[in-house]
Amino acid sequence: MPRVVVKIYDAVGGPAVPDMGGDGFKRGPTTPGDYVIAGSWAHKSHRYADGWSGVEWGSLLREHNGELQVKRKAVNLWEPLKKYCPKTKQEIMQYHFALYQEFKIPATWVFNDFGHITSYFFKDLNNNGRLDGSEKISGQMIHPTPGGEAMASKGLVIFLDESHGCIHVKPKDIDEMIQQSYLVKGNHIIVHPYTEPAPHEPIRIAMQPYEVHFYPRSSKMYIRGEKR
């Protein structure tokens, strides 16, 4: 059955030519290919040495008896922040000021590099639609950024920056894509080559199952469904 475009979102991947990012980490293109979505959840990572992503977005944060403490949903008890993140009180307040123009320790963690939620995908090597065997979740993901989250909270226009290889989207857009069953477990996401521009197609009404098509050259994400 023919597939038609039901929605178009702004989305930005990594640079077409690898380079060094301003944070000291290498950046590269988002890898073209056909992937299967594994699901969506708040990201926690120790991959980046700066530690901002060692705590999930929205985790409770406080200063207690001179110590910064965090309460993660997975643990549900107050623990020293330094267990997950090496940042000092001064660094946290400075970053919060850069994002929200308030020099303070916020009540929740709003610094995770992957935003409030992340959608994950994998290469389905055995074509069974499930993450199994030797298959692994890709290190490239779909997510908003702390800057985008801050701009959204203030009602400002969101500008998407190039990533290290992930796909950057706006906070409200990733929520909508999950709620509308575009970014759900089992659906396919196709990352198109950087040489291929997004096509000019009208928006139509369509049915599930949906496919997500990312065109890095055009910084667009198309949602395709089966034509009614």
LOGUVEX-483743 format. One line per field, with one value per residue: residue number from 1; residue in three letters; x, y, z of N, C-alpha, C, O in turn. Coordinates in Angstrom, 2 decimals, padded with zeros to 5 digits. Example, Ala and Ser with C-alpha at 12.3 -4.5 7.8 and 13.67 -1.06 7.14 Angstrom:
% LOGUVEX-483743
seq: 1	2
type: ALA	SER
nx: 013.19	012.85
ny: -005.69	-002.25
nz: 007.80	007.08
cax: 012.30	013.67
cay: -004.50	-001.06
caz: 007.80	007.14
cx: 013.20	012.90
cy: -003.30	000.03
cz: 007.80	007.87
ox: 014.24	013.41
oy: -003.32	001.14
oz: 008.46	008.04
% end
This chain:
% LOGUVEX-483743
seq: 1	2	3	4	5	6	7	8	9	10	11	12	13	14	15	16	17	18	19	20	21	22	23	24	25	26	27	28	29	30	31	32	33	34	35	36	37	38	39	40	41	42	43	44	45	46	47	48	49	50	51	52	53	54	55	56	57	58	59	60	61	62	63	64	65	66	67	68	69	70	71	72	73	74	75	76	77	78	79	80	81	82	83	84	85	86	87	88	89	90	91	92	93	94	95	96	97	98	99	100	101	102	103	104	105	106	107	108	109	110	111	112	113	114	115	116	117	118	119	120	121	122	123	124	125	126	127	128	129	130	131	132	133	134	135	136	137	138	139	140	141	142	143	144	145	146	147	148	149	150	151	152	153	154	155	156	157	158	159	160	161	162	163	164	165	166	167	168	169	170	171	172	173	174	175	176	177	178	179	180	181	182	183	184	185	186	187	188	189	190	191	192	193	194	195	196	197	198	199	200	201	202	203	204	205	206	207	208	209	210	211	212	213	214	215	216	217	218	219	220	221	222	223	224	225	226	227	228
type: MET	PRO	ARG	VAL	VAL	VAL	LYS	ILE	TYR	ASP	ALA	VAL	GLY	GLY	PRO	ALA	VAL	PRO	ASP	MET	GLY	GLY	ASP	GLY	PHE	LYS	ARG	GLY	PRO	THR	THR	PRO	GLY	ASP	TYR	VAL	ILE	ALA	GLY	SER	TRP	ALA	HIS	LYS	SER	HIS	ARG	TYR	ALA	ASP	GLY	TRP	SER	GLY	VAL	GLU	TRP	GLY	SER	LEU	LEU	ARG	GLU	HIS	ASN	GLY	GLU	LEU	GLN	VAL	LYS	ARG	LYS	ALA	VAL	ASN	LEU	TRP	GLU	PRO	LEU	LYS	LYS	TYR	CYS	PRO	LYS	THR	LYS	GLN	GLU	ILE	MET	GLN	TYR	HIS	PHE	ALA	LEU	TYR	GLN	GLU	PHE	LYS	ILE	PRO	ALA	THR	TRP	VAL	PHE	ASN	ASP	PHE	GLY	HIS	ILE	THR	SER	TYR	PHE	PHE	LYS	ASP	LEU	ASN	ASN	ASN	GLY	ARG	LEU	ASP	GLY	SER	GLU	LYS	ILE	SER	GLY	GLN	MET	ILE	HIS	PRO	THR	PRO	GLY	GLY	GLU	ALA	MET	ALA	SER	LYS	GLY	LEU	VAL	ILE	PHE	LEU	ASP	GLU	SER	HIS	GLY	CYS	ILE	HIS	VAL	LYS	PRO	LYS	ASP	ILE	ASP	GLU	MET	ILE	GLN	GLN	SER	TYR	LEU	VAL	LYS	GLY	ASN	HIS	ILE	ILE	VAL	HIS	PRO	TYR	THR	GLU	PRO	ALA	PRO	HIS	GLU	PRO	ILE	ARG	ILE	ALA	MET	GLN	PRO	TYR	GLU	VAL	HIS	PHE	TYR	PRO	ARG	SER	SER	LYS	MET	TYR	ILE	ARG	GLY	GLU	LYS	ARG
nx: 000.84	000.57	002.65	002.15	002.86	002.23	002.93	005.34	008.41	010.85	014.26	017.57	020.68	023.99	027.08	027.80	030.41	032.90	034.00	035.52	033.75	032.69	032.78	034.86	034.50	034.33	032.44	030.07	028.49	025.00	024.27	023.28	020.53	018.24	016.32	014.98	012.68	013.36	012.17	011.18	012.57	013.72	017.03	020.15	023.54	027.05	028.86	029.86	032.38	031.89	029.65	026.99	024.91	024.67	022.60	019.12	016.78	014.64	014.90	014.75	016.28	018.39	019.87	021.30	022.21	024.60	025.34	024.94	022.21	020.49	017.46	016.70	014.29	014.50	015.70	014.60	015.37	017.20	020.40	023.96	024.80	027.27	027.78	026.80	027.32	029.94	029.78	030.07	028.45	028.63	029.14	026.76	024.86	025.76	025.39	022.63	021.90	022.81	021.01	018.40	018.49	018.52	020.23	020.69	020.13	018.20	014.96	014.65	016.49	017.72	019.57	020.49	022.03	020.45	017.87	014.34	013.24	014.16	014.34	015.07	016.86	017.61	019.68	018.11	019.22	018.43	015.96	013.52	012.07	012.55	014.64	017.28	019.55	022.70	022.24	022.33	021.37	021.52	024.13	023.42	020.71	017.29	016.45	015.62	017.36	019.12	019.21	017.16	015.00	014.95	014.40	011.87	010.40	010.21	008.73	009.99	011.34	012.66	015.87	017.53	020.53	023.45	024.31	026.31	025.95	023.57	019.95	018.55	015.63	012.65	011.33	008.43	007.78	008.92	007.41	004.86	005.28	005.63	003.20	001.40	001.92	004.00	006.75	007.19	007.77	008.94	008.22	009.63	012.57	014.01	017.05	018.09	020.52	023.04	023.20	020.72	017.92	014.97	011.82	009.31	006.22	002.67	000.76	-001.09	-003.91	-003.42	-002.86	-001.79	000.66	003.23	006.06	009.20	011.03	014.13	015.74	018.74	020.09	018.18	017.29	014.91	012.18	010.13	006.94	005.52	002.62	000.28	-001.64	-005.03
ny: -001.19	002.25	004.78	007.81	011.26	012.34	014.15	016.72	017.48	019.67	018.76	018.01	016.62	015.19	016.79	016.79	016.34	014.94	016.50	018.42	019.04	021.94	021.22	019.51	016.92	014.52	015.04	013.71	012.52	011.59	008.24	006.81	004.58	001.81	001.47	000.08	001.18	001.14	002.06	004.63	006.65	008.37	009.49	008.24	008.53	007.75	008.29	010.73	012.73	015.02	014.76	015.78	014.27	012.15	012.01	011.50	013.50	015.68	014.50	014.86	017.56	018.90	020.96	019.84	020.09	021.29	019.71	018.70	016.93	014.26	012.81	010.12	008.63	005.90	005.01	006.35	007.58	009.94	010.78	011.45	013.90	013.83	011.17	010.54	012.71	014.98	017.73	020.97	023.06	025.73	025.47	024.29	026.27	028.31	027.17	026.86	029.53	030.30	028.91	029.53	032.09	032.47	032.48	029.90	026.87	024.54	022.93	020.54	018.30	019.71	019.48	017.36	016.19	014.98	015.79	015.74	013.35	010.50	008.90	005.68	003.60	000.69	-001.46	-003.86	-006.78	-009.45	-009.15	-009.48	-007.69	-007.27	-006.42	-008.30	-011.15	-010.43	-007.79	-004.27	-001.27	001.74	004.21	006.62	008.75	009.99	013.09	015.96	018.97	020.48	023.28	023.66	022.76	024.71	027.04	026.35	026.28	028.94	029.92	030.66	030.95	028.00	027.04	024.57	022.93	021.52	018.10	015.60	013.41	012.34	012.81	015.84	017.24	019.26	019.82	019.66	018.43	015.83	014.76	014.82	013.11	010.69	010.41	010.31	007.89	007.71	007.58	004.86	001.70	-000.75	000.48	001.72	003.67	005.57	006.71	008.96	009.37	011.98	013.25	013.31	015.25	016.33	015.34	017.20	017.04	016.77	017.11	014.44	012.38	009.45	005.99	003.84	001.17	003.53	005.17	006.67	009.15	010.51	013.30	014.43	016.35	018.26	018.91	017.85	015.86	013.40	011.98	009.04	007.29	004.60	005.00	005.97
nz: 000.00	-000.83	000.70	002.42	003.28	006.53	008.47	009.15	010.65	012.17	012.32	013.27	012.42	012.82	011.66	008.12	007.41	009.40	012.45	015.13	018.02	019.93	022.54	022.82	022.00	019.36	016.39	014.06	011.00	011.03	010.86	007.83	007.06	007.68	010.49	013.57	015.98	019.41	021.70	024.09	026.62	029.61	029.43	030.67	031.15	031.23	029.41	028.52	029.80	031.27	032.83	032.97	031.96	033.64	035.35	035.26	033.43	035.18	037.68	041.22	043.00	045.52	048.14	051.00	054.28	053.46	051.34	047.97	046.77	045.11	043.93	042.24	040.04	039.66	041.94	044.14	046.56	048.54	047.44	047.39	045.02	043.78	043.35	040.90	039.27	038.69	038.99	040.48	042.97	042.18	039.41	038.56	039.19	037.52	034.98	035.04	035.07	032.53	030.96	031.93	032.97	035.71	038.65	040.42	042.40	040.89	041.48	040.21	038.04	035.21	033.20	031.69	028.78	026.89	027.10	028.20	027.40	025.44	022.30	021.18	018.83	016.75	014.69	012.90	012.60	012.10	011.08	012.53	013.91	016.59	019.40	019.80	020.17	018.83	018.51	019.15	020.86	019.09	019.31	018.44	018.76	019.12	020.29	022.42	023.48	026.33	025.93	024.05	025.56	027.57	026.08	025.12	027.49	028.04	026.03	023.70	020.32	018.99	018.15	016.45	017.06	015.39	015.99	017.76	016.29	016.86	016.52	016.71	018.08	018.67	021.99	022.34	019.98	020.02	022.07	020.90	018.71	020.00	021.39	019.25	018.18	016.37	016.99	018.22	019.80	017.61	015.21	012.12	011.48	009.05	008.08	005.81	003.12	003.20	000.82	-000.22	-000.67	001.17	-000.11	-001.97	-000.88	-000.43	002.65	003.91	004.93	006.76	007.75	010.48	010.12	011.01	009.49	010.15	008.60	008.21	006.94	006.74	005.19	004.59	007.06	008.13	009.33	008.24	008.63	007.65	006.55	005.88	003.02	003.08
cax: 000.00	001.41	002.82	002.07	003.35	001.17	003.45	006.74	009.01	012.24	015.17	018.95	021.61	025.38	027.63	028.07	031.85	033.31	034.83	035.61	032.78	033.20	032.93	036.02	034.14	034.21	031.11	030.05	027.16	024.04	024.50	022.12	020.13	016.88	016.41	013.72	012.62	013.38	011.34	011.54	012.64	014.70	018.38	021.19	024.77	028.34	029.75	030.53	033.11	031.47	028.71	025.64	023.93	024.70	021.34	017.98	016.03	013.49	015.22	014.69	017.60	018.34	021.07	020.93	023.37	025.78	025.64	023.98	021.65	019.57	016.57	016.35	013.08	014.86	016.19	013.61	015.91	018.18	021.79	024.87	024.86	028.60	027.78	026.43	027.75	031.02	029.64	030.01	027.30	028.87	028.97	025.33	024.18	026.17	024.72	021.21	021.78	022.97	019.81	017.14	018.74	018.34	021.44	020.21	020.03	016.79	014.35	014.79	017.65	017.35	020.86	020.85	022.25	019.48	016.53	013.42	012.97	014.98	013.87	016.21	016.62	018.66	019.73	017.47	020.05	017.74	014.67	012.35	011.38	012.84	016.02	017.73	020.80	023.86	021.81	022.51	020.79	022.47	024.61	022.76	019.34	016.45	016.22	015.77	018.57	018.83	018.93	015.82	014.04	014.87	013.70	010.46	009.78	010.02	007.92	010.84	011.58	013.72	016.81	018.17	021.95	024.01	024.61	027.51	025.53	022.17	018.97	017.97	014.26	012.08	010.68	007.01	007.68	009.16	006.23	003.78	005.60	005.39	001.76	000.69	002.38	005.01	007.98	006.84	008.52	008.60	008.17	010.93	013.09	014.96	017.93	018.45	021.87	023.18	023.08	019.31	017.06	013.60	010.95	008.18	004.99	001.60	000.35	-002.32	-004.39	-002.94	-003.08	-000.65	001.87	003.94	007.51	009.85	012.09	014.95	016.54	019.69	020.45	017.12	016.93	013.49	011.75	008.82	006.21	004.74	001.67	-000.37	-002.70	-006.38
cay: 000.00	003.46	005.55	009.25	012.07	012.81	015.21	017.07	018.15	020.09	017.83	018.27	015.56	015.57	017.42	015.88	016.04	014.87	017.56	018.44	019.95	022.93	020.59	018.63	015.58	014.43	015.01	013.06	012.42	010.58	007.12	006.41	003.19	001.47	001.03	-000.18	001.92	000.26	002.64	005.99	006.85	009.37	008.95	008.37	008.09	008.16	008.34	012.03	012.92	016.19	014.28	016.35	013.25	011.06	012.07	011.63	014.75	015.71	013.97	015.91	018.08	019.78	021.12	019.40	020.11	021.67	018.71	018.58	015.59	013.99	011.66	009.55	007.81	004.49	004.71	006.94	008.03	011.01	010.34	012.54	014.15	013.48	009.76	010.45	013.89	015.66	019.18	021.69	023.96	026.91	025.10	024.05	027.56	029.04	026.56	027.20	030.93	030.34	028.36	030.12	033.43	032.47	031.93	029.14	025.41	024.26	021.84	019.32	018.26	020.18	019.64	016.18	016.55	014.30	016.31	015.06	012.00	010.11	007.74	004.84	002.68	-000.31	-002.12	-005.17	-007.64	-010.68	-008.75	-010.01	-006.58	-007.25	-006.23	-009.57	-011.66	-009.55	-006.42	-003.29	000.05	002.67	005.33	007.80	008.72	011.14	013.74	017.41	019.38	021.40	024.61	023.63	022.64	026.01	027.96	025.95	026.66	030.39	030.27	031.26	030.18	027.03	026.80	023.28	022.89	020.25	017.18	014.78	012.30	012.08	013.63	016.82	017.68	020.15	019.07	019.35	017.56	014.44	014.34	014.57	011.93	009.51	010.34	009.98	006.55	007.76	007.05	003.80	000.45	-001.58	001.27	001.91	005.00	005.51	007.88	009.07	009.89	013.44	013.75	013.24	016.26	015.91	015.58	018.12	016.24	017.34	016.39	013.70	011.55	008.08	005.07	003.05	001.55	004.70	005.15	007.96	009.36	011.68	013.82	015.36	017.46	019.27	019.11	017.56	014.51	013.13	010.82	008.44	006.25	003.94	005.82	005.45
caz: 000.00	-000.90	001.92	002.19	004.39	007.42	009.33	008.93	011.80	012.08	012.98	012.83	012.78	012.93	010.46	007.01	007.47	010.82	012.98	016.59	018.59	020.86	023.86	022.82	021.53	017.92	015.82	012.78	010.40	011.48	009.94	007.03	007.18	008.13	011.88	014.28	017.24	020.59	022.75	024.53	028.06	030.03	029.22	031.69	030.50	031.77	028.25	028.45	031.05	032.05	033.84	032.99	031.60	034.61	036.10	034.36	033.43	036.09	039.00	042.24	043.37	046.69	048.94	052.35	055.17	052.70	050.30	046.89	046.74	044.01	044.10	040.95	040.08	039.72	043.29	045.05	047.84	048.36	047.38	047.02	043.58	043.28	042.98	039.49	038.51	039.40	038.93	041.75	043.14	041.35	038.00	038.33	039.20	036.32	033.82	035.14	034.66	031.08	030.34	032.40	033.50	037.16	039.28	041.57	042.28	040.61	042.25	039.42	037.15	033.87	032.52	030.91	027.38	026.03	027.33	029.12	026.92	024.30	021.54	020.81	017.71	016.54	013.39	013.04	011.76	011.70	010.51	013.25	014.57	018.03	019.81	020.37	019.63	018.93	018.19	020.22	020.62	018.48	020.11	017.89	019.26	018.83	021.59	022.54	024.19	027.43	025.41	023.46	026.66	028.23	025.18	025.08	028.76	028.04	024.88	022.66	019.10	019.24	017.08	016.65	016.73	014.94	017.07	017.57	015.45	017.19	015.81	017.63	017.78	019.67	023.08	022.10	018.81	020.39	022.83	019.95	017.92	020.84	021.66	018.02	017.77	015.31	017.60	019.16	019.65	016.46	013.98	011.46	011.18	007.93	007.97	004.40	002.88	003.23	-000.56	-000.64	-000.04	001.46	-001.27	-001.80	-000.92	000.39	003.85	003.68	006.03	006.58	008.85	010.97	010.86	010.52	009.33	010.36	007.61	008.54	005.83	007.37	004.29	004.66	008.47	008.25	009.66	007.66	009.12	006.57	006.93	004.76	002.44	003.28
cx: 000.88	001.48	002.84	002.53	002.17	001.62	004.91	007.24	010.40	013.10	016.57	019.86	023.03	025.88	027.92	029.52	032.27	034.20	034.88	034.62	033.41	033.40	034.11	035.74	033.95	032.74	031.18	028.64	026.29	024.06	023.24	021.80	018.69	016.99	015.01	013.77	012.51	012.48	011.84	011.52	013.70	016.09	019.29	022.46	026.00	029.36	030.55	031.10	032.61	030.37	027.31	024.57	023.95	023.45	020.19	017.29	014.85	013.73	015.23	016.10	017.45	019.73	020.67	022.18	024.67	026.16	024.54	023.52	020.64	018.72	016.12	015.12	013.40	015.28	015.20	014.13	016.98	019.60	022.68	024.94	026.19	028.72	027.53	027.00	028.80	030.87	029.49	028.75	027.44	028.64	027.49	024.57	024.52	025.47	023.23	020.98	021.88	021.71	018.56	017.27	018.37	019.54	021.03	020.35	018.56	016.27	014.44	015.98	017.22	018.58	021.27	020.93	021.19	018.04	015.65	013.06	013.78	014.35	015.07	015.84	017.82	018.57	019.21	018.14	019.33	016.31	013.45	011.61	011.63	014.33	016.48	019.05	021.95	023.51	021.96	021.83	021.87	022.89	024.08	021.28	018.58	016.12	016.25	017.05	018.21	018.50	017.54	014.74	013.84	014.10	012.21	009.74	009.48	009.21	008.69	010.93	012.79	014.57	017.56	019.62	022.34	024.42	025.98	027.22	024.09	021.26	018.31	016.58	013.78	011.34	009.23	006.84	007.92	008.00	005.09	004.04	005.40	003.89	000.95	001.12	003.29	006.32	007.60	007.62	008.01	008.48	009.57	011.28	014.16	015.74	018.44	019.87	021.90	023.08	021.63	018.46	015.67	012.71	009.85	006.89	003.93	001.33	-000.99	-002.73	-003.96	-003.15	-001.76	-000.53	002.59	005.43	008.03	011.00	012.84	015.83	017.52	020.07	019.45	016.70	015.44	013.25	010.32	008.22	005.35	003.83	001.05	-001.57	-004.06	-007.09
cy: 001.25	004.19	007.04	009.99	012.58	013.98	015.46	017.86	018.65	019.09	018.05	017.15	016.08	016.21	016.39	015.44	016.02	016.04	017.45	019.47	020.90	022.38	019.62	017.21	015.61	014.38	014.34	012.96	011.37	009.47	006.73	004.93	003.06	000.87	000.76	000.54	000.94	000.77	004.03	006.07	007.90	008.76	009.20	007.77	008.57	008.30	009.64	012.39	014.09	015.86	014.85	015.30	012.04	010.99	012.27	012.99	014.65	015.10	015.12	016.28	019.00	019.94	020.84	019.30	020.37	020.72	018.73	017.13	015.47	012.77	011.22	008.67	006.34	004.06	005.18	007.17	009.08	010.46	011.54	012.70	013.69	012.01	009.59	011.58	014.66	017.18	019.80	022.56	025.18	026.61	024.91	025.37	028.38	028.49	026.89	028.65	031.06	029.87	029.17	031.54	033.56	031.77	031.20	027.64	025.10	023.07	020.50	019.44	018.61	020.34	018.44	016.55	016.00	014.72	015.43	013.65	011.76	008.91	007.00	003.94	001.76	-000.86	-003.54	-006.18	-008.90	-010.42	-009.37	-008.93	-006.45	-007.02	-007.51	-009.99	-010.71	-008.08	-005.50	-001.97	000.98	003.76	006.66	007.70	009.96	011.82	015.27	017.72	020.30	022.81	024.70	023.55	023.99	027.02	027.65	026.39	028.15	030.87	030.91	030.36	029.28	026.84	025.50	023.32	021.54	019.41	016.53	013.60	011.90	012.94	014.55	017.24	018.61	019.34	018.70	018.40	016.10	013.91	013.98	013.31	010.63	009.33	009.91	008.63	006.58	007.14	006.02	002.54	-000.36	-000.82	001.45	003.39	004.83	006.82	007.92	009.63	011.42	014.06	013.86	014.32	015.70	016.23	016.60	017.30	016.89	016.49	015.72	012.94	010.12	007.28	004.45	001.79	002.73	004.41	006.57	008.07	010.64	012.04	014.85	016.54	018.60	019.60	018.93	016.09	014.34	011.90	010.30	007.35	005.65	004.76	005.16	005.25
cz: 000.00	000.44	001.58	003.44	005.22	008.30	008.99	010.13	011.44	012.84	012.40	013.32	012.97	011.65	009.37	006.99	008.93	011.23	014.50	017.13	019.59	022.26	023.92	022.39	020.02	017.52	014.46	012.24	011.07	010.43	009.17	007.21	007.65	009.52	012.44	015.62	018.41	021.70	023.11	026.04	028.36	030.01	030.42	031.12	031.24	030.64	028.20	029.81	031.89	033.05	033.85	032.72	032.53	035.46	035.11	034.53	034.40	037.45	040.01	042.69	044.58	047.29	050.39	053.21	054.41	051.58	049.24	046.80	045.60	044.35	042.71	041.08	040.25	041.12	044.35	046.46	047.56	048.44	047.06	045.50	043.00	042.91	041.48	038.62	039.30	039.49	040.32	041.79	042.24	039.88	037.65	038.27	037.96	035.07	033.84	034.72	033.13	030.36	030.65	032.97	034.98	037.78	040.56	041.32	042.03	041.42	041.51	038.48	035.73	032.98	031.66	029.43	026.44	026.31	028.20	028.67	025.64	023.62	020.98	019.63	017.53	015.13	013.57	012.11	011.27	011.21	011.20	014.04	016.05	018.27	020.49	019.74	019.87	018.67	019.41	019.84	020.09	019.45	019.60	018.21	018.82	020.16	021.48	023.29	025.36	026.96	024.80	024.52	027.35	027.37	025.13	026.35	028.84	026.84	023.75	021.43	019.33	017.99	017.38	016.18	016.15	016.14	016.87	016.64	015.72	016.32	016.82	017.15	018.89	020.74	022.79	020.93	019.17	021.22	021.89	019.13	018.70	021.06	020.44	017.44	016.55	015.81	018.66	018.81	018.47	015.15	013.40	011.37	010.11	007.91	006.54	004.25	002.87	001.83	-001.01	000.07	000.25	000.26	-000.95	-001.99	-000.04	001.63	003.56	004.95	005.75	007.85	009.30	010.12	010.19	010.35	009.54	009.36	007.95	007.36	006.39	006.49	004.41	006.08	008.70	008.60	009.15	008.32	007.98	007.11	005.69	004.30	002.65	001.95
ox: 001.85	000.52	003.46	002.59	001.23	000.78	005.63	006.58	011.05	012.70	016.72	019.82	023.23	025.17	028.26	029.84	032.04	035.04	034.36	034.65	034.53	034.10	034.33	036.64	033.48	031.90	032.20	027.69	026.79	023.89	022.24	022.69	018.03	017.68	014.00	014.79	011.67	012.07	012.80	010.58	014.49	016.30	019.21	022.46	026.00	030.56	031.74	030.41	032.88	030.17	026.50	023.45	023.31	023.25	020.29	017.24	014.14	012.85	015.67	016.99	016.50	020.65	019.79	023.10	025.70	027.19	023.36	024.34	020.03	019.19	015.27	014.92	012.66	015.22	014.99	013.41	017.57	019.95	022.20	025.11	026.24	029.67	027.99	027.13	028.58	031.76	028.87	028.08	026.47	028.02	027.04	023.72	023.66	025.02	022.64	019.96	021.14	021.37	017.75	016.28	017.97	019.82	021.02	020.65	017.73	017.06	014.31	016.43	016.44	018.64	022.29	020.00	021.05	017.10	016.13	012.61	014.04	013.87	015.97	014.68	018.90	017.54	019.80	017.70	019.59	015.55	012.47	010.65	011.01	015.17	016.11	019.61	022.15	024.40	021.73	021.74	022.99	022.12	024.26	020.65	019.15	015.58	016.84	017.76	017.10	017.61	016.82	013.69	012.72	013.26	011.38	008.59	008.61	009.03	008.12	010.63	013.82	014.06	018.15	019.91	021.67	024.82	026.70	028.13	023.47	021.73	017.58	016.38	014.42	010.78	008.84	005.86	007.22	007.63	004.43	003.12	005.03	003.38	-000.06	000.72	003.34	006.91	007.68	008.07	006.82	008.62	010.57	010.41	015.10	015.17	019.14	020.36	020.89	022.89	021.35	018.32	015.25	012.85	009.52	006.54	004.26	001.63	-001.91	-001.97	-004.11	-003.55	-000.74	-001.50	002.55	005.98	007.39	011.85	012.25	016.57	017.18	020.34	019.82	015.85	014.78	014.02	009.41	008.90	004.55	004.20	001.27	-002.41	-004.22	-008.24
oy: 001.31	004.21	007.47	009.41	013.17	014.72	014.55	018.80	018.13	018.62	018.26	016.78	017.26	016.19	015.25	014.32	017.00	016.50	016.51	020.64	020.68	022.98	018.99	016.38	016.60	013.77	014.39	013.29	010.38	009.73	006.36	004.12	004.04	-000.14	001.16	000.51	000.04	-000.01	004.53	005.60	008.28	007.66	010.23	006.63	009.67	008.41	009.65	012.37	014.15	016.60	014.43	015.42	011.03	010.03	013.12	013.55	013.64	015.18	016.22	015.43	019.77	019.17	021.51	018.54	019.74	020.91	018.76	016.22	016.45	011.82	011.85	008.03	005.61	002.88	004.49	006.96	009.11	009.76	012.54	011.72	013.21	011.63	008.63	011.44	014.96	017.85	019.22	022.77	025.60	027.41	025.32	025.57	029.08	029.26	027.17	028.97	031.82	030.38	029.46	032.13	034.63	030.61	031.78	027.20	025.38	022.31	019.45	020.55	017.88	021.22	018.49	017.16	016.48	014.08	014.51	012.84	012.68	008.00	007.59	003.58	001.99	-000.76	-004.34	-006.40	-009.37	-011.36	-009.73	-009.23	-005.63	-007.39	-007.77	-009.29	-010.23	-007.23	-005.92	-001.62	001.00	004.18	007.70	006.66	010.86	011.18	015.81	016.80	020.84	023.47	025.68	024.18	024.38	027.76	028.56	026.83	028.59	032.07	031.63	029.17	029.73	026.53	025.36	023.71	020.53	019.94	016.87	012.88	011.20	013.72	014.08	017.56	018.73	018.29	017.54	017.65	015.22	012.74	012.96	012.53	009.61	008.22	009.23	008.28	005.62	006.29	006.29	002.35	-000.62	-001.42	001.34	004.25	004.05	007.90	007.01	010.31	012.06	015.27	014.42	014.28	014.71	017.31	016.81	016.93	017.49	015.29	016.34	012.87	009.62	007.81	004.52	001.38	002.88	003.51	007.55	007.18	011.73	011.20	016.03	017.63	019.78	020.47	019.74	015.21	015.06	010.90	011.04	006.59	006.13	005.17	003.96	004.81
oz: 000.75	001.21	000.60	004.52	004.69	008.82	008.59	010.58	010.54	013.91	011.20	014.50	013.25	010.64	009.67	006.60	009.65	010.45	015.08	016.73	020.04	023.07	024.95	022.40	019.46	018.19	013.78	012.95	011.60	009.24	009.78	007.46	007.98	009.71	011.85	016.31	018.40	022.56	022.52	026.68	027.49	030.51	031.09	030.65	031.81	030.88	027.89	030.82	033.09	034.01	034.67	033.21	032.25	036.21	034.23	035.62	034.41	038.31	039.69	042.77	044.67	047.00	050.94	052.91	054.67	050.94	049.57	046.76	045.19	044.97	042.08	042.11	040.91	041.46	045.35	047.43	046.48	049.39	046.53	044.79	041.86	042.23	040.87	037.41	040.47	040.02	041.21	040.78	041.61	039.17	036.58	037.39	037.42	034.22	032.80	034.10	032.52	029.29	029.77	033.40	035.44	037.48	041.64	040.21	042.90	041.98	042.13	038.17	035.12	032.12	030.98	028.88	025.31	025.84	028.86	029.48	024.87	024.30	020.39	019.44	018.07	014.46	014.30	010.99	010.16	010.97	010.54	014.75	016.71	017.45	021.63	018.88	020.99	018.61	020.54	018.67	020.59	020.31	020.23	017.96	018.22	021.06	020.54	023.70	025.39	027.51	025.00	024.40	027.66	027.88	025.10	026.28	029.60	026.64	022.93	021.49	019.81	016.92	018.45	015.05	016.38	017.18	015.93	016.25	014.92	015.49	017.70	015.98	019.93	020.43	022.98	020.87	018.68	021.10	022.07	018.89	018.13	020.94	020.57	016.32	015.78	015.15	019.86	017.68	018.34	014.08	014.12	011.21	010.27	007.74	006.10	005.15	002.58	001.71	-002.07	001.29	-000.35	-000.33	000.22	-003.10	000.98	001.65	003.04	005.92	004.63	008.88	008.61	009.47	008.97	011.00	009.15	009.28	007.97	006.84	006.50	007.00	004.35	006.29	009.35	008.21	009.57	008.55	007.40	008.00	004.58	005.11	002.43	001.92
% end
